[in-house]
Amino acid sequence: MSDRISLKGIWGFGYHGVFDHEAKNGQDFFVDLEITLDLSKASSTDDLADTIDYGALTDLVVEEITGERVQLIERLAGRIADRIKAQHPEIDWIEVTVHKPKAPVSSEVADISVTITR
């Protein structure tokens, strides 16, 4: 299947991380979604019911970013992917990338991200 829905840069403020100061101060997280599924019906009917509501996807992602704390962005990405896949069995493939641009590392970096595929 080559039909694809992409959402880039979904923002949320969360308290994820291994260190105490991350749990206390929080930071910005950004999520990208790549989803493949059959969009042939939606492309002919022009009906939202025949695709996935992008607004609902962004709301779900923000709920996860702002919700229960995890230590690893690997876990956050996995939770997002698994929750979307469970709610939308019509999805053939999903890729979730969680960006943590202010990750506490000793070198200056533009971004640190983890990508999970289901």
C-alpha positions in Angstrom: 0.0 0.0 0.0 1.4 3.3 -1.0 -1.3 5.7 0.4 0.1 7.7 3.2 -0.9 10.2 5.9 1.9 12.4 7.3 1.8 14.7 10.3 4.9 16.6 11.2 5.9 18.5 14.3 3.0 17.8 16.7 4.0 19.8 19.8 3.5 19.1 23.4 5.1 20.0 26.7 6.0 17.0 28.8 7.9 15.8 31.8 9.6 12.7 30.3 13.2 11.8 31.0 15.6 9.8 33.2 16.7 12.8 35.3 14.9 14.5 38.2 15.2 17.9 36.7 13.3 16.7 33.5 10.5 15.5 35.7 10.4 18.8 37.6 11.0 21.3 34.8 9.6 19.5 31.7 10.5 20.4 28.1 9.2 20.5 24.5 8.6 17.3 22.6 7.7 17.0 18.9 6.2 14.0 17.2 6.0 13.1 13.5 3.6 10.4 12.2 3.8 8.5 9.0 0.8 6.1 8.4 0.1 3.9 5.4 -3.4 2.6 4.7 -5.8 2.2 1.9 -7.2 5.7 1.1 -8.9 4.8 -2.2 -12.4 5.0 -0.7 -11.8 8.4 0.9 -10.2 9.7 -2.4 -13.5 9.0 -4.2 -16.1 9.7 -1.6 -14.6 12.9 -0.1 -16.0 11.7 3.3 -14.1 12.0 6.6 -15.6 8.7 7.8 -13.5 7.0 5.1 -10.1 8.1 6.4 -8.5 8.9 9.7 -9.3 12.2 11.4 -6.0 14.1 11.6 -7.3 16.3 14.5 -8.0 13.2 16.5 -4.5 11.9 15.8 -2.9 15.1 17.0 -5.1 15.1 20.1 -4.0 11.6 20.9 -0.3 12.4 20.5 -0.6 15.5 22.7 -2.4 13.4 25.3 0.5 11.1 25.4 3.2 13.8 25.5 1.4 15.7 28.3 0.3 12.6 30.1 1.9 10.0 32.3 5.7 10.4 32.6 8.1 7.9 31.0 11.8 7.9 31.3 12.6 7.0 27.7 11.3 8.6 24.5 11.4 5.0 23.1 8.6 4.2 25.5 6.7 7.3 24.5 7.0 6.6 20.8 5.9 3.0 21.4 2.8 4.0 23.4 1.8 6.5 20.7 2.2 3.9 18.0 0.4 1.1 19.9 -2.5 3.4 20.9 -3.0 4.7 17.3 -2.8 1.1 15.8 -5.3 -0.2 18.4 -7.8 2.5 17.6 -7.3 2.2 13.8 -6.9 -1.4 12.7 -7.2 -0.3 9.1 -3.6 1.0 9.4 -1.1 -1.2 7.6 2.0 0.5 8.9 2.8 3.3 11.3 6.0 5.2 12.0 6.2 7.4 15.1 9.2 9.7 15.6 9.6 11.5 18.9 12.0 14.5 18.9 13.5 15.7 22.2 15.6 18.7 21.0 16.6 19.8 24.5 17.7 16.3 25.7 20.3 16.6 28.4 23.5 15.5 26.7 27.0 16.8 27.1 27.4 17.9 23.5 25.4 20.5 21.6 23.0 18.9 19.2 20.2 20.2 17.0 17.9 17.3 17.8 17.7 13.8 19.3 14.9 11.6 18.1 13.7 8.0 18.2 11.6 6.3 15.6 9.3 3.3 16.2 7.7 1.3 13.4 4.7 -1.0 13.9 
